[in-house]
Each structure stands twice: as structure tokens, then as C-alpha cells.
């Protein structure tokens, strides 16, 4: 009865993120009640293996008592400290110091946010301010990738390259532009890695030339495009793009909200190609979802431009009540300790070959057109015709079919609208759990394949 009353209250009052509101009301919420390790329990008593780490974020698994203890102790000692008026708290300072130590070289300045969306928003404001006070006020245009995700704030959503975040929101804005994603499975230049890199660099150059380099401020990119369906660019792409931005005198912003904190293998995805961006946005794995927090990491050159570009007595007018919240910072410090001293980062790296092998074994499944994987990120793009790479027609509702079949198999993953499955297991996942995940994934695909409406459209 309590579960039913919660579902009804949800229908009446709770607005869910990125949902079809009336469709959600008709479906009703799945109420989650507890979590431990890789598993979530819902109000019906189902124990579900979470293969998506909540929303790409619960990297350490559920129920880590040391994180709960760190948050509890900080709440008792100092539950809130403003960062205004030159005040600070110890955990916030320590976390900024630790992030500067762990991040790519040169990112020594840290501004804390509540999550990834406002980290992007903050980056946009910092970049605009930087160019205005350093005597280059025409540099206002910003470029990102088609299919990229950079949050859903009123400005960041325009840099996001997904139509659902633009529709009826008057986005993108006139100063926001996109170039095609480096999408090997559907690249117009074929699947040769260097050809894809060269093509992407040429497209960036062409866009900057069309806008005028003197007008372009920055290029934003995820090292792996998570919400695009885990699009993994060829190795070398990130470095080539970074060097192109440097040559064109535009700032490069690496959005590591999803890819940071071991998700692709190293602590940050930029490390794999020895890339140091001008700014980097982080969130999700920073606190592993246990508390809200994100950050913008900034190079000294950008920081100095902002700091020295105006009257030294005039405040830089950007801030937030909860920037550097001490409880979130205490959580972040303990999560970093679990990654490093607790061995979770190394454990995630040890699971990568198992995930890669398991996904690769699904290439021969009749529904699977493409397999993509980077560390503990995985994507399966399903198609109705493997030869022509034809997506399922929207009317078939393939994403809903996948989600429902997975739930019956007690598995949670991200089913994208285009028929791609997204996977992001916790880095704390053990070998047995990985095996169970892969078995349930194959069984889910088989269940969907057994549906007559799906079989009828396969070529």
C-alpha cells in the first residue's frame, strides 16, 4: 500500500528529468528503496543489478560506509560554510588541492559547482569574462560536437548536440555551433581511424574559418560521447583536436563529467593521450553520486587572465551558495581515497578486459550492429539490418522494449531512443558480478529478439 501511495504521489507532484511527462504518469515510477554494492532493490522487492551506476556516477557501488561516515562527521562538525567573503572550510580546500594534483598538468585552479550542468555554465561564463577582460571581446562563438552532451542548463543545453534538449527551448543560441561527431560506425569517410581524425580536424578548421578565428572563443568536447550512445573516437582524436585548438587560438574545454574518475581506465580520459585542456568540467564520479558536486578545473593562464584583467578590488561576479559545500567536499575526499588507497580504480581497470570480451562476444547477435567500449563504458547499437546499418523505426519503441525486458531479467542499463544500450558498471564490480551482468545482457537481447514485432522487421 505504501508503494502504491508513493507512485500516486509521484504522478501528482514530482517532475522527472528528461521524461515524457504524460507517458511517465501513465507508466508510474519504479520506486527504489535501497542499494548495496552493484544491486538496487525496488519497492516490489526486486533486486536489480545496476549496470549503469545510477546515471554514470555511482562508481564505487552503493552502501560504502566510509563515505557515509565522512558525510556524517562533517555534518556534525560543520554542515555548511560559505565560500563568499573569503571564508572557506578544510575539506573544500583539501579537495581542490587533491584535484589539482590528480588532474592533467596545468589545471591548478578549481571552482566547485553542484554538478555537471552548472560546471558547463560556469565554464561558459569564465570564458566570456576571460576574453572580455583580456581585450578580445569579439571572441564569443563557441563550438561543440553534434550528439555531445554538455548539460541541460539554459545556456549549456545549447552546446549539447541532442535535439531533445533544444526542442521548444529556443536553443541553440546564435553563438552556439556544432560539427559532426567522430562516429566510426557511421562516419562518411569510412572506419579508418586516421581518416576520421583528419576529417574531424578539417571540420573544426572549416567552422572556425567560417566564423572567423577572431570571433571563436572555445571548443567543447567529451573524450567519449556518453549520451550520444557511447561514441568512442579513434585514439589520437583528442590530442589532434587539442592541438588544433591551440593552433587556432581557441580554448579547449574537456567535458569529463562522465569520463572522469576511472570511468575510461585512467583517472581522467585526457591522460590516455597526454592532453591538458584549458578547462575541464567534472562531476558524477567526483562524489560517486553520494552528494551533489561538480567542478571546473582551470589553467593558470585562464585564471590569471580573469584575475588580472580587471580592477583588483572588483569582485568577479560569479558564485553559488553551495559552491564548495563542505559535506560534499568531505564525501569527495573519501571517494578519492576509495579510488586510490581503497583499490577501486585498480579494480575497475582489472574488469575492463572482461567487459570488453563480453561485449565483443555479442557482435554476432542478430540485433547488434556495433559494439563500442572505452574502459568501463560500453555501448551496443542495435539495428534491423546489419548490412545497411538501419536503425529500428521509432514507432517500434525499441528502447522501451529493451528497458522492460532488462527489468524482467533484473538488470538496469540505459536504453537510448535510437536503440543503443549504454553500460557503465561500477568500478567496484567484481568478476562474478561482471559475468552475471553479461549473461543477463545477452538474455535481454534474446528476449527482445523473440518478440514477433522485432523479428518481423529484421533483415
N, C-alpha and C positions, 0 to 999 in steps of 0.2 A: 504493500500500500504506500509506503514512504517513497519507493522508487517511482510509482505512478504519479504521486503528487508532485515530485520533483520534475518529472517530464512535463507535466501540465504547467507548472510554474515557469519552466524554461520556455515553453511555447508562448506564454503570455508576456514574458518580461525580458528575457535575455537575448540580446542581439549578438549573433555569432559572426566571427571574422570570415570574410571571403566565403559567404554562403548565399544560396538562393533562398531568400527568407521564407517565402510561402512553401517551397518544397521542403525546407527544413521543418517547418511547423507540421506539415503532413507526416513526415517521417518520424519526427521525435528524436530527442537526444539519446545517445548511449551514455549513461551516467557512469563515470569511473569512480571507484571507491578507494582503491589502494594500489600500491605498486611496490615490488621488491625485485631487485636485480633487473632482469630482462622482461619481467612479466607485470602486466596490469590486470586488475580484477575489476569487473563491472558490477553494476547493481544486481544483475541476474545471476551472479556467481561465476561467470565465465572467466577463466584465467587465460589471458591473451598474450602471446609473445609479441612484444613491440619491436618490430624490425625497422622502425623509423625514428627511434629515440625521441619520442614525443613529436617535435617538429624540428628535426635535425639537431637537437640540442642536448638531450639527456645522455651525454657521452659516458658518464660514469655509472649509469644504471640508476635504478630507484632505490631509495632507502639507505643511503650511505650515512651512517650515524655520526661520523666525524664532522660532516657538513652541518647536520642538524645541531650538533653541539657547538660548533663555531658560531652559527647564527644565534643560538640561544644565549651564549655567553656575551656576544656583542650587544644583543638587545637588552640584557641586564645592565651591562656596563655603560653603554652609550647608544641608545636606539636611533638617534638622529644627530647629525652635525651638519650645519650648512657650510657650503664652500664659499659663500659670499663673505664680504667684509674681512678677507684674509684669514678666515677660520679654516681649519682642516681637522681630520681625525687620523689616527695612526694607521688603521687598516687601509684607508684610501691612499695615503702616501706610500705605504709599503707595496700595495698592488700596482700603483703607477710605476714604481721603481722596478718591480719584477717584470712587468710587461715590457718596459724599455730594454731590460736585459735579455728577454727571450725573443723579441721581435727582430725582423730583419735589420741589419745595421743602418743606423742613422735615424731611426724612428724613436727619438728620445723624449718626446713630449706627448702627454696623454690627457685627453679631455673625456670625462665619463658621461655617458648618456643612460637612458633607461632600456635601450635595445637597439636593434639594427636600423629600424626606420629612422629614428631620430639621430642616429650616428651619421647616416647619409645626409639628412637635413642639415646637421651641424657642419659636415664637410662642405656642403654647398655654400653655406654662409661664410665659413672661414675662407674658402677660395675666392668668393666675391670680394670679401674685405681685403684679402691679400693683394689682389690686383688693383683695387681702388687706391689703397694707401701707398702702393709702390709705383704709382704713376702710369699704370696701364689700364685705364678704366674701360677701354673698348673690349677687353677680354672677358666676354660674358657668355659666349656659346659653350655648351657642354655636350659631349658625345658619349653614348653608351652602346651596348650591343642589343640588337634585336633578340628577344626571348630572355634577356637578362632580367634579374630581379634585384631591385635596389629599394625595397620597402614600399609602403603604401601611404606615406605622408602626403600632404598637399603638394609638395614640390618633388620629393623623391620618387613618387609614383610615376611622374612624367619621364624620368630616366629609366624606370622599369620598362622593359620592352615587351610587355604582355598586354594584349588588347583589353582584357577584362578589367585591368586597373586604370584604363583610360576612359572606357565607355561611360558616357554621361557625367564625367568629372571634369570636362573641359581640359583634357590633357592629351598629348604632351604640350607643354608651353612652347612659345615660339623660339626660345633659346635652347630647347632640348632636341637632340638629334640622335639617330641610330644608324649603325651599319650592321650588315648581316652577321650572324653568329658564325664562328668557326665550327661547323657542324659536319663532321666527317661523313656520317651516314647519308646526308642529303646535300653534300657540297656540289656546287655546279662545276667544280674543277676536278672532280673525282676524289679518290681517297688517298692520294699521295700526300704524306704529311707536309713536305716542303712546299708543294703547290698550294695547299690550304693556307699555310703560314704566309706565303708570298701574296696570295690573293687577299687575305685579311689586311695585311700591311698596306697593300695598294688601295684598298677601300678606305682605310683610315686616312691615308695621304690625300686621296681624292676628296674626301669630305672636308678635311681641313683646308685644302686649296679652294674649294667652293665657298667656304665660309670666310676664308682669309685667316691666315695664321695669327694675324694681329688681333683677331676677334675671338679666337678659341681659347678657353680657359683650361679645360680639363677633359680627360677621357676616363670613364669609369668602367671597370670590368671585374667580374668574378673569375678566379683562376679555373674553376669548374662551375658551369651554369646549373645550379641546383634546380630551381623551379622551372627551368626550361625542359626538365626531364633528364637531368644529369648529363649534360652535354660536356664531353671531355675533349678539349682541344689537343692537337698534337703537341708532344714535348718540343719545346723551343718557341712555341707561340707566345707565351707570356713574356719571355725575355725579348723577343723581337718587337713586340708591341711596346714594351717599356722603353727600349732604345729608340724606337720611332718617336715616341712622345718626347723624349729628351731632345732629339734632333729638331723636332718641330717647335720646341719651347712651349709645350703644354704640360700641365701637371698630370701625373698618372695616379689614379686612385684605385687601389686594390681592395675590392669588397670581399673580405674574408669572414663575413658573418657566418656563413655555412662551413667554409673550408678550414677555418682556423681550429686550433687546439686538437691536432692529431687526426682530424677527420679524413684527410687525404694521405696520411702517413707521417710526415714531419709535423712539428708544432704548428707551423704555418705553411700553406701551399707554396708561397713565394720562395721558400727555402729550396725547393726542388730544383729551381733554375737560378738560384743565387740572385734573386730580384729584390731590390729595395725600392718600393714605391715612394712617392712624395707624401702620400697619406694612405692610411689603411683603416678600414672600418671593421670592427669586431663586435660580437655579441654571443648569443647561443651558448657555445661551449665554454665561454668565459666563466659562467656560473653553472654550467650544465643544466640550465633551466630551473635550478633551485631557488633563484631570486632574480628579479629583473635587473639587467645591467648590460650596457654596451659601451663602446668607446671609439674615439677617433685617435689614432696614433699619427703623429705629425713630425715631419723632418724639421731639423733645426733651421733650415733655410726658410721654410714657410713660417715657422713660429717667429723667427727674427723679423721677417718682413712685416708681419702683423704687429709685433711688439714695438718695433722701432719706427713704424710708418705713420704714427700719429703722435699727437701731444702726449708725453708720458704721464700726464696727470688725468687723461681722459680714459674712462673705462671702455673696454671692448664690450659692446652691448650684446653679448650672447651668454645665456646661462639657463639653469633649470634648478628648481627647488631640490630635486633629488639627485643632482649630479654628484657622483662620488659618494652615494649613500653608504654609511659605514657598515650596515648589516650586509648589504650586497657585496661590499668590498671584502668583508671577513669571509663570506661564502666563496668569493673568487679566489682568495688566497688558499683556502683549504682545498678547493677543486684543483688548483695548480699543483698543490702538494700531492694530491692523489695521482695526477697525471705523471709526475716526475718521481718523487720518493715512493709513492704507492704503487708504481709499476703499471698504471693503466695505459699510459701512452705506449709503452713497450708491448703490452698485451694486445692492444689494438693492431700494432704493426705485425704481431705474430699471427693474427687472424686473417690478415689481408690475403695471403695465398689461398686460404680455404674459401673465402668469399669469391675470389677470382676464379678458382677452379669450379666451384659450384655453379656460378653464373655461366661460365663458358660451356658447361655441360648442357645448358638449356638452349644453346644455339640451334639444336636440331628439333626443338619443339615446334609443332606446326603453327603456333601463334606468334613465335618470336622472330622478329625481323632483325633486331640489332641488340647487342649486349654492350653496355658501357660500364666502366668501373675505374675508380681512382681511389686507392686506399680503401677506407670503409664507407665509400659511396658507391652505389650501384644503380643501374638503370636498365630496364628491359623495354624496348619499344616493340609493341605488338602491331602486326599488320595482317590484312586479309589476303594480300598477295605478296609473297616474298620477292618474286622476281621484279615486280614493278614498285615495290615498297609502298603499297597502297594502304593508307590508314582506314580504319573502320569508319563507316558513316556515322555522323553524330547521333542520328536517330536510334541507333542500336543501343546506346547507353553503355558502352563497353566499360567505362570507369566504374559505374555503379555495379555492374555485373562482377567486376574484379573485387571491389570492396566487400560486397555481400558474400561472395564465395570465400574470400580470405577470412572473414569473420566466422563463417561456419567451420573453417579449419583452425580457428583460434589464432589467427595471425593478423597483425596490423602492418600495413605499408601505405605508401602514398600512391593513389591511383589518379594519374593526371587525365584531364579530359580528352587528350589525344590518344589515349590507350597506352601510355607509358607507365611503367611501375617504377617508383622510386624507393630505394632502400638506403637506410643509414643506421645499421645496428650500433648499439652502444659499444664503445671501445673496451668495456669491461666484459664483453661477451666471451664465454669460454667455448672450447671446441665442441662440446656436446650441444650447447645452445645453437651454435652455428649450423651444426648438422640438422637439428630439428627445424631451424628456420628454412634451410634449403629444401628439406623434404616437404614441408608444408607449402612452400612456394610452388614447387612442381605440382603438388596435388591440387593447389588452387588453379593453376593453369589448366590442368586436366579437367577439372570440374567445369570451367568456363568453356573449354573445347567441347565438352559433352552436351552443351546447350544447343538445341536444334537451330535456333536463330543465328548462332555464331557459325556453326558448321555450314549452314546454307550459303554464307557469303564468302567462305574460304575458296581461294583459287589454288 
